[in-house]
Amino acid sequence: MSDTVTLIVDGIPHELPLVTGTEGERAVDISRLRSTTGLITLDDAYSNTGSCSSAITFIDGERGILRYRGVPIEDLAARSSFIEVAELLIFGDLPDDDERDEFRQLLTENSALHRDMRKHFDGFPVDAHPMAILSAMINAIQAYDLPEIHITGKAGFRRAAALLLAKTRTIAAASYKSHIGQPIAYPRYDLPYAENFLHMMFTVPYRDYEVTPEAAHALNMFFVLHADHEQNCSTSTVRMVASSGANLFTAVSAGVTALWGPLHGGANMGVIEMLEQIRNEGMSVGSYLAKAKDRKSGIRLMGFGHRVYRNFDPRARILKKAAHDLLESMNIDDPLLDIAREVEEAALADDYFAERRLYPNVDFYSGIILRAIGIPLDMFTVLFAIGRTAGWIAHWKEVNDNPAQRICRPRQLYKGNELTKWLPLDER
C-alpha cells in the first residue's frame, strides 16, 4: 500500500504523505501543500479536515464506535464514575486507588467558591441565562483561586483540573439558584460528584434535597457519555484558544460559549420543545412525523440523526435503556415523557427515517432523563457543559503538552471585491 498520494497541479505532480492512525484510518498530510504548490484546501466547516492528531477519543461513525483512551464507552458507562472517566481523559489512564483518592480529595477541597464570587452572581440580571453566567464565572475563577494564571508542573495542573471540575459544578448550580432568586446552596463534602450537584440544585434553606439512587445513577451516566466527543465545535474552540497560549480557564470558558449554540449543546432542549409543541397543539405523533417528512413544513424531528454517526449513536443505545429504567423506577406521571416514548416507537418503525439512518441520538434520551430528574429546560446545556469540561481539560492539556504546537490560523479563499478605489465622502 502506497504511503503517498500524487496531486497533479498544472501538469506537475506533487507527492503528499499518507499517514495512518491507530485504528487504521488514513489521512493526506497537507501541512506542506502551500509551500510546495502555492495552493490551499477549501473545506467549509472542516467536514473533511483533520485539525490535529489526538490520543484522547476515537470515533467510528459508520460502525457506531466511541472510545475514551481506547476504552469502549459501553464499559465506562456501566462500570466507571464520571470522575474516574475524567481522570482517564485528562491524565491518560484509569486511576489506581491512590490516584483516585488523591484526586477526589482535591475535588473536595476545591468545591466551594470564593466568598467574593457571590458579588458576580448578584450583578447578573435575574433573567440572565445560566450558560451566560457559567461562561463568565469560569473565566472569573482565575482571578480568585490561582496565584498564577499559567499552570506549571504536574501537581499544579492536577490541582487546576480538579479545581475546574469541582467549581464548574458549583457555579452551574449557583447560576440556577441565582436565576430563580433562591439562596446559593453550599457543596457537601460527603457526597459524590453527581449527588452533590443535585443537592446544590434543589436544596433550599428549609429543606434538604434527598438524592435518589436512580437520579444520581442516571446523572452520572449522563456526565460520562457527554465527557468528550472528539473534535466537535466546542472542543475545537478550546483547542484553538489554547493554541494562542491562553490559560485553562479562559479556553474552557470559550468552549462553554460554543456549546451554547442550538446546533450543538442546545440540541437536547430542542427535543423537549418538540414534545411540548406536540402536546400544546394537540397534534398526534403520526401527524407530526408526517410534517417532519415534508421539507417545506419547517418541522424537524429533533433528537434523531447525527452528523458523525451513520448508524445508531452508541451513547443513545446506553441512554435509551437508562431512560426507560429511570422512568419505570421513579413512576413519573409526565405527559411529555409519554409522548417521547410514542415518538421513539413510531419513528423507529417508519421506513422513511430508517432509510435515512435517522435513529434516536444522545440528545433525544438525555433530554428525557434530565426532565425526569427535575432539571429545568434552560439548564440542559449547562449539564452538558459540566460533563464536557472533563474533555475540554484533556484537550487543553494535549495542546499544551505538544512541543510542536503552533497557533491555529486557518486560511481562506477570498471572494470579495477586487482592488477598489477609495472615494472621499462627497463622491460616494
C-alpha positions as CSV (number, residue, x, y, z in Angstrom):
1,M,0.0,0.0,0.0
2,S,1.4,3.4,-1.1
3,D,2.3,5.8,1.7
4,T,1.9,8.8,-0.6
5,V,-0.7,10.3,-2.9
6,T,0.0,12.3,-6.1
7,L,-1.6,15.7,-6.7
8,I,-1.1,17.0,-10.2
9,V,-1.2,20.8,-10.5
10,D,-0.8,22.4,-13.9
11,G,0.7,19.2,-15.1
12,I,3.3,19.0,-12.3
13,P,3.0,16.0,-9.9
14,H,3.4,16.6,-6.2
15,E,3.8,13.8,-3.7
16,L,1.8,14.2,-0.4
17,P,2.4,11.9,2.5
18,L,-0.3,9.5,3.7
19,V,-0.5,9.0,7.5
20,T,-2.3,6.2,9.3
21,G,-4.0,6.4,12.7
22,T,-4.1,3.7,15.4
23,E,-7.3,2.3,14.2
24,G,-6.3,2.2,10.5
25,E,-7.9,5.5,9.5
26,R,-5.9,7.3,6.8
27,A,-5.3,11.0,6.1
28,V,-3.5,13.0,3.5
29,D,-0.9,15.2,5.2
30,I,-1.2,18.6,3.5
31,S,0.9,20.6,6.0
32,R,3.4,21.5,3.3
33,L,0.8,21.9,0.5
34,R,1.0,25.7,0.3
35,S,4.8,25.8,0.5
36,T,5.2,23.3,-2.3
37,T,2.3,24.1,-4.6
38,G,1.1,27.6,-3.6
39,L,-2.4,26.1,-3.1
40,I,-4.6,25.8,0.0
41,T,-7.5,23.4,0.5
42,L,-11.1,24.7,0.8
43,D,-13.3,22.7,3.3
44,D,-16.2,24.7,4.7
45,A,-16.8,23.7,8.3
46,Y,-13.8,21.4,8.3
47,S,-16.0,18.4,7.4
48,N,-13.2,16.6,5.7
49,T,-10.2,18.2,7.5
50,G,-8.3,16.7,10.4
51,S,-7.4,19.7,12.6
52,C,-5.0,17.8,14.8
53,S,-3.7,14.4,15.9
54,S,-5.1,13.4,19.2
55,A,-4.9,10.4,21.6
56,I,-8.0,11.2,23.6
57,T,-11.1,9.9,21.8
58,F,-11.8,7.6,18.9
59,I,-15.0,7.6,16.9
60,D,-16.0,5.4,14.0
61,G,-19.3,6.8,12.9
62,E,-20.0,4.0,10.4
63,R,-19.7,1.3,13.0
64,G,-21.1,3.2,15.9
65,I,-17.9,3.1,18.0
66,L,-16.9,5.5,20.7
67,R,-13.8,5.0,23.0
68,Y,-12.1,7.2,25.5
69,R,-8.4,6.5,25.5
70,G,-9.1,3.2,23.9
71,V,-11.7,2.1,26.5
72,P,-15.2,1.4,25.0
73,I,-17.9,3.8,26.1
74,E,-20.1,0.9,27.0
75,D,-17.7,-0.4,29.6
76,L,-17.2,3.1,31.1
77,A,-20.9,3.8,31.3
78,A,-21.5,0.5,33.1
79,R,-18.5,0.4,35.4
80,S,-17.0,3.9,36.0
81,S,-18.0,7.0,37.8
82,F,-17.8,10.3,36.0
83,I,-14.7,11.4,38.0
84,E,-12.9,8.2,37.1
85,V,-13.7,8.8,33.5
86,A,-12.5,12.4,33.9
87,E,-9.2,11.1,35.2
88,L,-8.9,8.7,32.3
89,L,-9.5,11.5,29.8
90,I,-7.3,14.1,31.4
91,F,-4.3,12.0,32.6
92,G,-4.4,9.2,30.1
93,D,-5.1,6.1,32.3
94,L,-7.7,4.8,34.6
95,P,-6.6,5.7,38.2
96,D,-5.4,3.3,40.8
97,D,-6.6,3.6,44.4
98,D,-4.1,6.2,45.5
99,E,-4.6,8.4,42.4
100,R,-8.4,8.1,42.7
101,D,-8.3,9.1,46.4
102,E,-5.9,11.9,45.9
103,F,-7.9,13.4,43.0
104,R,-11.2,13.1,44.9
105,Q,-9.6,14.9,47.8
106,L,-8.6,17.8,45.5
107,L,-12.1,17.9,44.2
108,T,-13.5,18.1,47.8
109,E,-11.0,20.8,48.8
110,N,-11.8,23.0,45.8
111,S,-15.6,22.7,45.6
112,A,-16.6,25.9,47.3
113,L,-16.5,29.3,45.6
114,H,-14.5,32.2,47.0
115,R,-16.9,34.4,49.0
116,D,-16.3,37.4,46.7
117,M,-17.5,35.5,43.7
118,R,-21.1,35.8,45.1
119,K,-20.9,39.5,44.1
120,H,-20.7,38.5,40.5
121,F,-23.8,36.4,40.8
122,D,-25.6,39.3,42.3
123,G,-24.6,41.5,39.4
124,F,-26.3,39.4,36.8
125,P,-29.9,40.2,35.9
126,V,-32.4,37.8,37.4
127,D,-33.4,36.5,33.9
128,A,-29.8,36.0,32.8
129,H,-29.3,32.7,31.1
130,P,-27.4,30.1,33.2
131,M,-25.0,29.5,30.3
132,A,-24.0,33.2,30.2
133,I,-23.4,33.1,33.9
134,L,-21.4,29.8,33.6
135,S,-19.1,31.1,30.9
136,A,-18.4,34.4,32.7
137,M,-17.8,32.7,36.1
138,I,-15.5,30.1,34.8
139,N,-13.3,32.8,33.4
140,A,-13.5,34.6,36.7
141,I,-12.2,31.6,38.7
142,Q,-8.6,32.5,37.8
143,A,-8.9,35.9,39.5
144,Y,-9.7,34.3,42.8
145,D,-8.3,30.8,43.1
146,L,-5.0,30.5,41.4
147,P,-1.9,32.5,42.4
148,E,-0.6,32.1,38.9
149,I,-2.8,32.0,35.8
150,H,-0.2,30.0,33.9
151,I,-0.1,26.5,35.4
152,T,3.3,24.9,35.8
153,G,4.2,21.4,36.9
154,K,2.3,18.1,37.2
155,A,0.9,18.9,40.7
156,G,-0.2,22.4,39.7
157,F,-2.1,21.0,36.7
158,R,-3.7,18.3,38.8
159,R,-5.0,20.9,41.2
160,A,-6.2,23.2,38.4
161,A,-8.0,20.3,36.7
162,A,-9.7,19.2,40.0
163,L,-10.5,22.8,40.8
164,L,-12.2,23.5,37.5
165,L,-14.2,20.2,37.5
166,A,-15.3,20.9,41.1
167,K,-16.1,24.6,40.7
168,T,-17.9,24.2,37.3
169,R,-20.4,22.0,39.1
170,T,-20.8,24.5,41.9
171,I,-21.1,27.5,39.5
172,A,-23.7,25.7,37.5
173,A,-25.9,25.0,40.5
174,A,-25.3,28.6,41.8
175,S,-26.3,30.0,38.4
176,Y,-29.6,28.2,38.6
177,K,-30.2,29.4,42.2
178,S,-29.4,33.0,41.1
179,H,-31.7,32.6,38.1
180,I,-34.7,31.7,40.2
181,G,-33.9,34.0,43.1
182,Q,-33.0,31.4,45.8
183,P,-30.1,31.4,48.1
184,I,-27.0,29.5,46.8
185,A,-26.5,26.1,48.4
186,Y,-23.1,25.1,49.7
187,P,-21.5,21.9,48.4
188,R,-21.4,19.0,50.8
189,Y,-18.1,17.2,51.4
190,D,-19.7,13.8,52.0
191,L,-21.5,13.4,48.6
192,P,-20.1,12.1,45.3
193,Y,-20.0,14.4,42.3
194,A,-23.4,13.9,40.7
195,E,-25.2,13.7,44.1
196,N,-23.5,16.9,45.2
197,F,-24.7,18.7,42.1
198,L,-28.3,17.6,42.7
199,H,-28.0,18.7,46.3
200,M,-26.9,22.2,45.3
201,M,-29.5,22.5,42.6
202,F,-32.6,21.6,44.7
203,T,-31.8,22.1,48.4
204,V,-33.5,25.1,50.0
205,P,-32.8,26.6,53.5
206,Y,-35.9,24.9,55.0
207,R,-35.5,21.5,53.3
208,D,-32.5,19.4,52.2
209,Y,-33.0,17.6,48.9
210,E,-32.8,13.9,49.2
211,V,-31.0,12.5,46.3
212,T,-32.4,9.2,45.0
213,P,-30.0,6.5,43.8
214,E,-31.9,6.3,40.5
215,A,-31.5,10.0,39.7
216,A,-27.8,10.0,40.8
217,H,-27.0,7.0,38.6
218,A,-28.8,8.5,35.6
219,L,-27.0,11.8,36.0
220,N,-23.6,10.2,36.5
221,M,-24.1,8.2,33.3
222,F,-25.2,11.4,31.5
223,F,-21.9,13.1,32.5
224,V,-19.9,10.0,31.4
225,L,-21.5,9.9,28.0
226,H,-21.0,13.7,27.4
227,A,-17.4,13.8,28.7
228,D,-15.8,14.0,25.3
229,H,-16.7,13.5,21.6
230,E,-13.5,14.2,19.6
231,Q,-13.2,17.4,17.6
232,N,-16.7,18.9,17.9
233,C,-17.4,22.6,17.7
234,S,-16.8,23.4,21.4
235,T,-13.7,21.2,21.8
236,S,-12.2,22.6,18.6
237,T,-12.8,26.0,20.1
238,V,-11.0,25.1,23.3
239,R,-8.0,23.8,21.3
240,M,-7.9,26.9,19.1
241,V,-8.0,29.2,22.1
242,A,-5.4,27.1,23.9
243,S,-3.1,27.3,20.8
244,S,-2.7,31.0,21.5
245,G,-1.2,30.3,24.9
246,A,-4.5,31.2,26.7
247,N,-4.9,29.7,30.2
248,L,-7.1,26.7,31.0
249,F,-10.0,28.7,32.4
250,T,-10.2,31.2,29.5
251,A,-10.1,28.3,27.0
252,V,-12.8,26.3,28.8
253,S,-15.0,29.5,29.1
254,A,-14.8,29.8,25.3
255,G,-15.8,26.1,25.0
256,V,-18.9,26.9,27.1
257,T,-19.9,29.7,24.8
258,A,-19.5,27.5,21.7
259,L,-21.5,24.7,23.3
260,W,-24.4,27.2,23.9
261,G,-25.4,27.1,20.3
262,P,-28.7,25.4,19.4
263,L,-26.9,23.2,16.8
264,H,-24.5,21.9,19.4
265,G,-25.2,21.6,23.1
266,G,-28.6,23.2,22.8
267,A,-30.0,20.3,20.8
268,N,-31.3,18.4,23.8
269,M,-33.5,21.4,24.6
270,G,-35.0,21.1,21.1
271,V,-36.3,17.6,21.9
272,I,-38.4,18.8,24.9
273,E,-39.6,21.8,22.8
274,M,-40.7,19.4,20.1
275,L,-42.6,17.3,22.7
276,E,-44.2,20.5,24.1
277,Q,-45.3,21.5,20.6
278,I,-47.0,18.2,20.0
279,R,-48.8,18.4,23.3
280,N,-49.7,22.1,23.2
281,E,-51.1,21.9,19.6
282,G,-53.0,18.8,20.3
283,M,-51.1,17.1,17.5
284,S,-50.9,13.4,17.1
285,V,-47.4,11.9,16.8
286,G,-48.3,10.5,13.4
287,S,-49.2,13.9,12.0
288,Y,-46.1,15.4,13.5
289,L,-43.9,12.8,11.8
290,A,-45.8,13.4,8.5
291,K,-44.9,17.1,8.7
292,A,-41.3,16.2,9.6
293,K,-41.0,14.3,6.3
294,D,-42.1,17.4,4.4
295,R,-39.1,19.6,3.9
296,K,-41.4,22.6,3.2
297,S,-43.1,22.4,6.5
298,G,-40.3,23.7,8.6
299,I,-40.8,20.9,11.1
300,R,-37.9,18.8,12.2
301,L,-37.7,15.6,14.1
302,M,-35.5,16.7,16.9
303,G,-33.1,14.2,18.6
304,F,-32.8,12.0,15.6
305,G,-29.7,11.6,13.3
306,H,-26.1,12.6,13.9
307,R,-23.5,14.4,11.7
308,V,-20.9,11.7,12.7
309,Y,-22.8,8.5,13.3
310,R,-24.3,6.9,10.2
311,N,-25.5,4.2,12.4
312,F,-27.0,4.1,15.9
313,D,-25.3,6.5,18.2
314,P,-23.6,4.2,20.8
315,R,-24.4,6.7,23.6
316,A,-28.0,6.7,22.6
317,R,-28.1,2.9,23.0
318,I,-26.9,3.3,26.6
319,L,-29.2,6.2,27.4
320,K,-32.2,4.6,25.9
321,K,-32.1,1.8,28.5
322,A,-31.2,4.3,31.3
323,A,-34.1,6.5,30.4
324,H,-36.6,3.6,30.3
325,D,-35.2,2.2,33.6
326,L,-35.4,5.6,35.3
327,L,-38.9,6.4,34.2
328,E,-40.0,2.9,35.4
329,S,-38.2,3.2,38.8
330,M,-39.4,6.7,39.5
331,N,-43.0,6.0,38.4
332,I,-43.2,9.5,36.9
333,D,-46.5,10.8,35.5
334,D,-45.5,13.2,32.8
335,P,-47.4,13.5,29.5
336,L,-44.3,14.8,27.7
337,L,-42.4,11.6,28.6
338,D,-45.3,9.5,27.3
339,I,-45.2,11.5,24.1
340,A,-41.4,10.9,23.9
341,R,-42.0,7.1,24.1
342,E,-44.6,7.3,21.3
343,V,-42.3,9.4,19.1
344,E,-39.4,7.0,19.6
345,E,-41.5,3.9,18.7
346,A,-43.2,5.5,15.7
347,A,-40.0,6.9,14.2
348,L,-38.1,3.6,14.6
349,A,-40.9,1.8,12.9
350,D,-41.1,4.3,10.0
351,D,-39.2,3.3,6.8
352,Y,-38.7,6.9,5.9
353,F,-36.4,7.6,8.9
354,A,-34.8,4.1,8.8
355,E,-33.8,4.5,5.1
356,R,-32.1,7.8,6.0
357,R,-30.4,6.4,9.1
358,L,-32.3,8.8,11.3
359,Y,-32.0,7.0,14.6
360,P,-32.5,8.5,18.1
361,N,-29.3,10.2,19.2
362,V,-27.9,11.1,22.6
363,D,-29.9,14.3,22.7
364,F,-33.2,12.6,22.5
365,Y,-32.7,10.4,25.5
366,S,-30.7,12.9,27.5
367,G,-33.5,15.4,27.3
368,I,-35.9,12.8,28.6
369,I,-33.5,11.8,31.5
370,L,-32.9,15.4,32.5
371,R,-36.6,16.3,32.6
372,A,-37.3,13.1,34.6
373,I,-34.9,14.1,37.4
374,G,-36.3,17.6,37.5
375,I,-33.7,19.6,35.6
376,P,-35.3,22.7,34.1
377,L,-35.1,23.3,30.4
378,D,-32.7,26.2,30.4
379,M,-30.2,24.1,32.5
380,F,-30.0,21.3,29.9
381,T,-27.0,22.8,28.1
382,V,-25.3,23.6,31.4
383,L,-25.5,20.0,32.4
384,F,-23.9,19.1,29.1
385,A,-21.1,21.6,29.8
386,I,-20.4,20.1,33.3
387,G,-19.8,16.7,31.7
388,R,-17.8,18.1,28.7
389,T,-15.5,20.0,31.0
390,A,-13.5,16.8,31.5
391,G,-12.8,16.5,27.8
392,W,-12.0,20.2,27.4
393,I,-9.4,20.0,30.1
394,A,-7.9,16.9,28.4
395,H,-7.7,18.7,25.1
396,W,-6.2,21.9,26.6
397,K,-3.5,19.7,28.2
398,E,-2.8,17.9,24.9
399,V,-2.3,21.2,23.1
400,N,0.0,22.5,25.8
401,D,2.0,19.2,26.0
402,N,2.7,19.3,22.3
403,P,6.1,20.8,21.7
404,A,5.4,21.3,18.0
405,Q,2.1,23.1,18.7
406,R,1.6,26.3,16.7
407,I,-1.1,28.9,17.0
408,C,-4.2,27.9,15.0
409,R,-4.6,30.1,11.9
410,P,-6.8,28.8,9.2
411,R,-6.5,30.1,5.6
412,Q,-9.4,31.4,3.5
413,L,-10.5,31.8,-0.2
414,Y,-11.2,35.4,-0.7
415,K,-14.4,36.1,-2.7
416,G,-14.9,39.8,-2.1
417,N,-14.3,42.9,-4.3
418,E,-11.2,43.4,-6.4
419,L,-9.0,46.4,-5.8
420,T,-11.4,49.3,-5.1
421,K,-10.6,53.0,-5.2
422,W,-11.2,54.9,-2.0
423,L,-13.6,57.9,-2.6
424,P,-14.0,61.0,-0.4
425,L,-17.3,61.3,1.4
426,D,-18.8,63.8,-1.1
427,E,-18.1,61.5,-4.1
428,R,-19.6,58.3,-2.7
